[in-house]
Amino acid sequence: MAALVLRPGCRLDGPALYGHLEQLLPPYARPRFLRLQERLEMTETFKQQKARLAREGCDPARVPEPLFLLDEAAGAYVPLGPALWERVLDGRLRI
């Protein structure tokens, strides 16, 4: 998973981001999940607080921020909602 902070007024373009990462990264290095945040949480020594993000995971029921899933068949990052998450958990959708 990767946590992203978008510039004010911008929105995530799933197909464009997928195309960009496809050119830059090999398949194993592309994040399967994206999490959009208002800002990155930092410690007093300016390190990212990754432990909280790891604890919350990528369950849309537990994460308040928007989540996206890498859909290689569609060639895009698509919104991850409860129905799609259930397909991932059931194994009907392979990541």
Order of alpha helices (4+ residues) and beta strands (2+ residues): beta-alpha-beta-alpha-beta-beta-alpha
